[in-house]
Amino acid sequence: MSIPQTFIQELLARADVVEIVGRYVQLKKGGANFMGLCPFHGEKSPSFSVSPSKQFYHCFGCGKNGDAISFLMEHAGMTFVEAVQDLAQQYGLQVPEDDASPQDRARALEQRQKQTTLTDVLERASDAYRKQLKESPRAVDYLKGRGVSGEIAKQFGLGYAPEGWRSLASVFPSYDDPLLVESGLVILNVDETSGEEKRYDRFRDRVMFPIRNVKGECIGFGGRVLGDDKPKYLNSPETPVFSKGRELYGLFEARNALHEQGYALVTEGYMDVVALAQLGFSNAVATLGTACTAEHLHKLFRFTDAVVFSFDGDSAGRRAARKALDGALPFATDVRSVKFLFLPPEHDPDSFIREFGKEAFARYVSEAVPLSRFLIDAAREGCDLNTAEGRAHFASNAKPLWL
């Protein structure tokens, strides 16, 4: 996608870098400029300056600097095109494309409008679920039993979907609105014989975890049962705004911590992220019931150069780690760090940190296995290196990993 340079200049002329930065950083007037704590590194005294006259930001501590577009790329993890589109939408401009036909432009505009509409619908549902949580002692007791404080519940926007089959009918003007089905909130079944349509809420009697994109928009949900019903976790389906293979739970909430702590901690569950944030590991994110993909890693490496994968120590955790290894290899460079952490077989990060505490988990993080060592361990698994056959088997296993 090629965006004319004249449009980018017009967009930067209209955009106010103080307003854009101010949405993420608390700024105070200091002379001709505005000052705040740098969002790119941890500091206690403000050294981050934003100039309204130059439309430029600069940190005197870490040296980060740029304009409104580069801020969205650096801080919100957007690509250049995503940052331009986001700014253009905020200022009521349509992004022209040098290499796009009128039909392509019309389709792109329609798609962006649809995405905005769907996120509005999902935000409305998220607000309703948050209000329902306050009205449900069972759901509140469940979260308290898992060690989740009210502050953390508020930070992650946790909610509760009531038991009724059509609870969202009281939230939206029309329960028959096709957007409720398209957003994944409502399931539509059609009787093959009579053609009769039946609609009902996808999420019922579940603690709700809103999934947000890098802009903070609600794009889907994960729901966890309060008891032992199956499935334990239920995700939103694939929609025009949500894809499990691209999104990471908690990435929006973790964006500042990724800069401050210098690495991302990738887990396998919603409760892992919430429990870790509760005890100081606010740089945790989770895949959404799927293996870690190249797109997940590409997104993470926009925010940090170091990733630590945390897996359960059982056989399923080892298999998941091997898949993560395959996905991480193309991103391995001398300036990026990828490590693997394995907990005892009977624990996941949530249960481990609640039983043994922050310091014990921090030790596991510090002792995480580097990618290079895990690669060799994975290749030598099942090989007897004392025999020629075993060494040949090892070489055969290693070859596709190195190439």
C-alpha positions, -999 to +999 in steps of 0.1 A: +000+000+000+015+033-011+004+065+007+012+098-010+039+118+008+017+150+004-011+133+024+013+123+052+025+159+054-011+172+055-020+147+082+010+157+104+001+193+099-034+186+112-025+162+140-016+176+174+013+155+189+004+168+224-031+155+221-019+121+206+008+116+232-015+129+260-039+100+255-012+076+267+011+098+289+001+122+316+016+156+305+021+188+324+029+222+309+066+232+316+075+264+298+069+262+261+067+224+261+048+196+280+067+171+302+058+136+314+073+103+325+088+086+294+066+057+282+096+040+266+117+034+297+112+033+335+119+066+353+107+085+384+115+121+372+100+134+340+125+137+311+100+132+283+093+165+264+066+172+239+068+203+218+035+218+204+054+243+182+077+217+166+051+189+168+079+166+181+086+145+212+120+138+227+132+119+258+163+132+274+167+099+292+166+073+266+168+094+234+135+083+218+121+110+196+097+115+167+063+128+155+027+117+160+031+088+135+063+074+150+048+077+185+019+054+176+044+030+159+068+029+189+043+031+217+011+014+204+030-011+183+013-001+150+028-005+116+033+027+096+001+022+076-019+014+107-006+046+124-015+067+094-049+052+091-055+056+129-045+093+128-065+099+096-096+084+112-092+106+143-090+138+122-117+129+097-095+123+067-096+094+042-062+079+033-056+080-004-037+051-020-015+057-050-018+021-063-055+015-055-084+015-079-116+034-070-132+000-063-104-010-039-106+023-021-144+019-017-140-016-003-113-005+021-135+023+034-164+000+038-142-025+057-129+002+080-164+014+087-176-021+095-147-026+118-155+006+137-191-004+140-183-039+153-159-026+179-186-001+191-210-031+195-183-051+214-175-021+237-212-018+246-213-055+255-181-051+275-197-022+295-227-043+302-206-073+314-186-050+337-219-038+353-232-073+357-200-084+376-209-059+403-244-075+406-231-111+408-217-122+442-209-156+427-187-141+400-170-117+425-164-145+450-149-166+422-124-139+412-116-132+449-110-169+453-085-168+424-067-139+442-079-112+418-082-077+434-108-051+424-080-029+410-067-056+387-103-066+376-109-029+367-075-026+349-084-056+326-121-047+324-133-080+337-170-087+336-197-113+340-221-127+314-254-137+332-270-172+330-299-162+308-301-172+271-309-137+259-294-113+284-280-091+257-316-083+246-317-058+274-284-042+263-291-036+226-322-019+210-327-049+186-317-085+195-322-093+158-295-069+147-271-088+123-241-071+140-247-091+172-241-123+152-213-108+131-195-097+163-197-132+177-219-121+207-250-139+195-253-174+179-279-178+151-293-213+144-317-219+116-340-250+116-333-269+084-370-281+081-390-250+091-364-223+084-372-208+119-343-187+133-332-190+169-309-166+185-291-168+219-261-153+237-228-171+231-215-163+266-237-174+295-227-176+332-191-169+326-164-145+339-156-123+309-122-112+297-123-085+270-097-089+243-083-055+231-062-046+200-032-024+203-054+007+201-074-004+232-106-013+212-126-043+224-124-069+195-136-100+213-140-119+245-128-149+264-153-164+289-145-188+318-171-209+336-174-205+373-176-242+379-164-273+362-186-272+331-171-277+296-157-260+278-138-243+306-128-214+283-148-201+254-134-176+229-151-153+204-152-168+169-132-153+141-147-120+129-137-091+107-120-075+138-108-106+156-084-134+147-069-157+173-037-162+152-030-124+153-041-112+187-026-116+222-046-112+254-032-084+276-009-068+250-027-035+252-025-035+291+011-046+290+024-021+265+041+002+290+055-027+311+071-042+280+092-011+276+099-008+313+108-044+320+125-051+287+108-083+278+075-100+271+063-130+291+041-152+269+017-175+287-012-198+277-042-184+296-062-154+306-059-161+343-021-165+340-019-129+326-042-115+353-025-134+382+010-124+370-001-087+367-015-089+402+020-098+416+041-074+395+046-092+362+025-067+342+045-076+311+026-109+306+005-117+276-013-149+264-021-166+232-058-173+227-061-211+227-037-215+198+000-220+192+022-189+191+023-178+154+047-158+134+022-129+135+021-130+173+059-128+174+060-100+148+036-080+169+056-086+201+089-076+186+074-042+177+074-036+215+105-054+228+136-073+217+132-101+243+105-128+247+102-154+274+078-182+267+063-197+299+049-233+295+035-259+318+061-286+325+038-314+313+040-331+279+014-308+264+036-278+275+066-293+258+047-298+226+035-262+228+071-251+234+082-270+203+056-252+182+067-219+196+103-228+188+094-233+152+076-200+151+104-181+168+134-193+147+128-169+117+129-140+142+161-151+159+189-125+155+219-113+175+198-084+189+167-104+199+164-128+228+140-157+229+139-180+260+118-209+273+106-213+309+092-247+321+073-249+354+068-281+374+043-305+356+015-299+381+016-261+377+007-233+353+019-197+360-014-188+378-012-218+403+025-216+407+027-179+416-002-182+440+014-211+458+051-201+458+050-163+452+066-137+431+103-144+440+100-181+432+085-173+398+112-146+391+139-172+397+123-194+370+123-164+346+160-157+353+168-193+346+148-196+314+164-217+286+179-197+257+165-206+222+198-220+211+200-245+239+163-255+236+168-260+199+196-285+206+176-302+234+147-305+210+169-320+182+186-345+205+154-358+221+152-396+217+187-397+203+215-418+218+246-397+210+269-426+220+260-444+188+265-435+152+228-441+145+218-417+173+242-390+161+229-394+126+193-391+139+203-360+159+218-344+127+187-353+108+165-336+135+186-305+137+189-299+100+154-285+093+157-263+125+190-247+114+180-241+077 
